[in-house]
Amino acid sequence: MSEYTVLYDAPGPRARRRNLIGGIIATVLILAALAIVVKRLADQGQFDAELYRPLVDPHHEYFQDDWRTLGGGLLNTLKAAALAIAFSVVLGTLLGVVRMMLGKVSRLPLVGVMELLRGLPVVITIYFAWRVLPEVGVDLSGMPGGGGLWYLVIGLTAYNMVIIAEILRAGVLSLPAGQREAALAIGLSPVGAMRLVLLPQAVRTMLPALISQVVVILKDTSLAAVLGLYEELLRRGNLLGQYFNNPIQMLFLVAVIFIVINYLLSRLARW
């Protein structure tokens, strides 16, 4: 008897054989590419123990200073990410609710602003906050953490609050229409129906997408290193790599730290 799945027909013996052959060929090509990369790195001395000693040898004179510097960068990254996530979730929820509560005509200006922010690369919003806000008299240098932190947070929030608003709106629109009708039938106002009935269900439905966006916000803090406005983890890793002339090793460590944090966030979403 033929086996079927929801999205496509299950492959037959011939298709499975082709998939197996294709998988083997792809694996061989990937392994060959990795072998070439490893050989090139070895030829350039990138596996010399001296390049790793500042990171792994506790007896190295700069070992503690290196990890203290990276730890401070990680703390700065988490601080910026936490602020951006909090503001993005709060403002994104408000934007999403306001957009859904307004009429078709009255929400057009809001939709226009949201589409503008959503269409901009996030690095542009960060750069805009960093360069334009001081020009119009918004000086954040006296804020706790310094101006660089808040320009980064503002740039990340401007972009991600729109994305979160769209995620929540999609979650509400995915609910059966009877949910809103039942809430109104028992005497709730439209705002009460949104707050007490629709939003809690939408948040639960869209939680995986929200956690994915939180991971994106955390990773996007590294864009501050491109502009040099805030010493987060990637920026400090770059500086240490230049000082010790081992940028590959330092950036590899930074990548591992990001992977571990993002993996923990994904496990949280799964839980």
C-alpha positions in Angstrom: 0.0 0.0 0.0 1.3 3.5 -0.9 2.2 5.7 2.0 1.2 9.4 1.9 2.0 12.4 4.0 0.0 15.5 4.5 2.2 17.7 2.3 3.5 15.3 -0.3 3.6 11.7 -1.5 6.1 9.5 0.3 9.0 8.8 -2.1 9.1 5.4 -3.7 12.2 3.0 -3.9 13.6 4.8 -6.9 13.3 8.2 -5.4 14.7 7.0 -2.1 17.7 5.6 -4.0 18.2 9.0 -5.8 18.0 10.9 -2.5 20.5 8.5 -0.9 23.0 9.0 -3.8 22.4 12.8 -3.7 23.0 12.9 0.0 26.2 10.9 -0.3 27.5 13.1 -3.0 26.6 16.3 -1.1 28.3 14.9 2.1 31.5 14.1 0.1 31.6 17.6 -1.4 31.1 19.2 2.0 33.8 17.1 3.6 36.1 17.9 0.7 35.5 21.6 1.1 36.1 21.4 4.9 39.3 19.5 4.3 40.5 22.2 1.9 39.7 24.9 4.5 41.4 23.0 7.3 44.5 22.5 5.1 44.7 26.2 4.2 44.4 27.2 7.9 47.1 24.7 8.8 49.4 26.0 6.1 48.9 29.5 7.5 49.7 28.3 11.0 46.2 28.9 12.4 46.4 25.8 14.5 49.6 26.8 16.3 49.2 26.4 20.1 50.5 29.9 20.8 47.4 31.5 19.1 45.2 29.7 21.6 47.2 30.2 24.7 45.6 33.6 25.7 42.3 31.8 25.8 43.0 28.4 27.2 46.2 28.6 29.2 45.5 29.8 32.8 49.2 30.5 33.2 49.3 33.0 30.3 49.8 36.5 31.6 46.7 37.8 29.8 44.4 34.9 30.4 42.4 36.5 33.2 42.3 39.9 31.5 41.1 38.3 28.2 38.2 36.5 29.9 37.4 39.5 32.0 37.2 41.6 28.8 35.1 39.0 27.0 32.8 38.6 30.1 32.3 42.4 30.1 31.4 42.3 26.4 29.0 39.5 27.0 27.4 41.4 29.9 27.0 44.5 27.6 25.5 42.3 24.9 22.9 40.8 27.3 22.2 44.2 28.7 21.5 45.7 25.3 19.5 42.6 24.2 17.4 42.7 27.4 16.5 46.3 27.0 15.7 46.0 23.3 13.6 42.9 23.9 11.6 44.5 26.7 10.9 47.7 24.7 10.2 45.8 21.5 7.7 43.4 23.1 5.9 46.2 25.0 5.8 48.7 22.1 5.2 45.9 19.5 2.2 44.7 21.4 0.8 48.2 21.6 1.4 48.8 17.9 -0.3 45.5 17.0 -3.3 46.2 19.2 -3.7 49.8 18.0 -3.5 48.7 14.3 -6.1 46.0 14.8 -8.5 48.4 16.8 -8.3 51.3 14.3 -10.5 51.5 11.3 -9.3 50.9 7.7 -8.8 54.5 7.0 -7.6 55.8 10.3 -4.8 53.2 10.6 -3.2 54.1 7.2 -0.6 56.5 8.7 0.4 53.9 11.3 0.6 51.2 8.7 2.8 53.4 6.5 5.2 54.0 9.4 5.3 50.3 10.2 6.0 49.3 6.6 8.8 51.9 6.4 10.5 50.6 9.5 10.0 47.0 8.5 11.5 47.6 5.1 14.7 49.2 6.5 17.8 47.1 7.3 18.2 47.1 11.1 21.7 48.4 10.8 20.3 51.5 9.1 17.9 52.1 12.0 20.8 51.8 14.5 22.9 54.2 12.4 20.0 56.6 12.1 19.6 56.6 15.9 23.3 57.1 16.4 23.9 59.9 13.9 20.6 61.7 13.6 19.2 61.9 17.1 22.2 63.9 18.4 21.8 66.3 15.5 18.2 67.0 16.5 19.1 67.6 20.1 18.6 64.2 21.6 21.7 63.6 23.7 21.8 60.3 25.4 25.4 60.4 26.5 24.4 61.0 30.1 22.1 57.9 30.3 23.2 54.9 32.4 25.4 52.7 30.3 26.4 55.5 27.9 24.9 56.9 24.7 26.1 54.0 22.6 24.0 51.5 24.5 20.8 53.6 24.1 21.4 54.3 20.4 21.7 50.6 19.8 18.6 49.8 21.9 16.6 52.5 20.0 17.7 51.2 16.6 16.9 47.6 17.5 13.6 48.5 19.1 12.5 50.6 16.1 12.9 47.6 13.8 11.9 44.7 16.0 8.7 46.3 17.6 7.2 46.3 14.1 8.1 42.7 13.5 6.6 41.7 16.9 3.5 43.7 16.2 3.0 41.8 12.9 3.7 38.4 14.7 1.0 39.2 17.3 -1.4 40.4 14.6 -1.0 37.2 12.7 -1.6 35.3 15.8 -4.9 37.1 16.5 -6.1 36.8 12.9 -5.4 33.1 13.1 -7.9 32.6 15.9 -11.5 31.6 15.0 -13.8 34.6 14.6 -16.1 33.1 17.2 -13.6 33.9 20.0 -14.1 37.7 19.5 -17.8 37.3 19.0 -18.2 35.2 22.2 -16.2 37.8 24.2 -18.4 40.6 22.9 -21.6 38.5 23.6 -20.8 38.2 27.3 -20.4 42.0 27.6 -16.7 42.6 27.1 -15.7 45.8 25.2 -13.6 45.4 22.1 -10.5 46.4 24.1 -11.4 43.9 26.9 -12.0 41.2 24.3 -8.6 41.9 22.8 -6.8 42.0 26.2 -8.5 39.1 28.0 -9.4 36.7 25.2 -7.6 37.2 22.0 -4.1 38.4 23.0 -3.4 35.6 25.5 -4.3 33.0 22.9 -2.3 34.7 20.2 0.8 35.0 22.4 0.7 31.3 23.2 0.1 30.4 19.5 2.9 32.6 18.2 5.4 32.0 21.1 7.9 30.0 18.9 7.9 32.9 16.4 8.4 35.4 19.3 11.3 33.5 20.8 12.9 33.3 17.3 12.6 37.1 17.1 14.2 37.4 20.5 17.1 35.3 19.2 17.4 37.7 16.2 17.5 40.7 18.6 20.3 39.1 20.6 22.3 38.4 17.5 21.6 41.9 16.0 23.4 43.5 19.0 26.6 42.5 17.2 25.8 45.2 14.5 27.1 47.7 17.0 30.6 46.4 16.3 30.2 47.4 12.7 29.6 51.0 13.7 32.0 50.9 16.7 29.5 52.7 18.9 29.2 50.2 21.8 31.7 47.6 23.2 29.6 44.5 23.1 30.9 40.9 22.8 31.8 41.0 19.1 33.5 44.4 19.4 35.7 43.3 22.3 36.5 40.0 20.5 37.6 42.0 17.5 39.8 44.2 19.7 41.4 41.2 21.4 41.9 39.5 18.1 43.8 42.5 16.7 45.9 42.8 19.9 47.0 39.1 19.9 46.9 38.8 16.1 44.5 35.8 16.4 41.2 37.1 15.0 40.1 33.7 13.8 40.4 32.1 17.2 38.8 35.0 19.0 35.9 35.3 16.6 35.4 31.5 16.8 35.1 31.8 20.6 32.6 34.6 20.2 30.6 32.5 17.7 30.5 29.6 20.2 29.2 31.9 23.0 26.4 33.2 20.7 25.5 29.7 19.7 25.3 28.5 23.3 23.1 31.4 24.3 20.8 31.0 21.3 20.6 27.3 21.9 19.5 27.9 25.5 16.8 30.3 24.2 15.6 27.7 21.7 15.4 25.2 24.5 13.4 27.7 26.5 11.0 28.1 23.6 10.6 24.3 23.3 9.9 24.1 27.0 
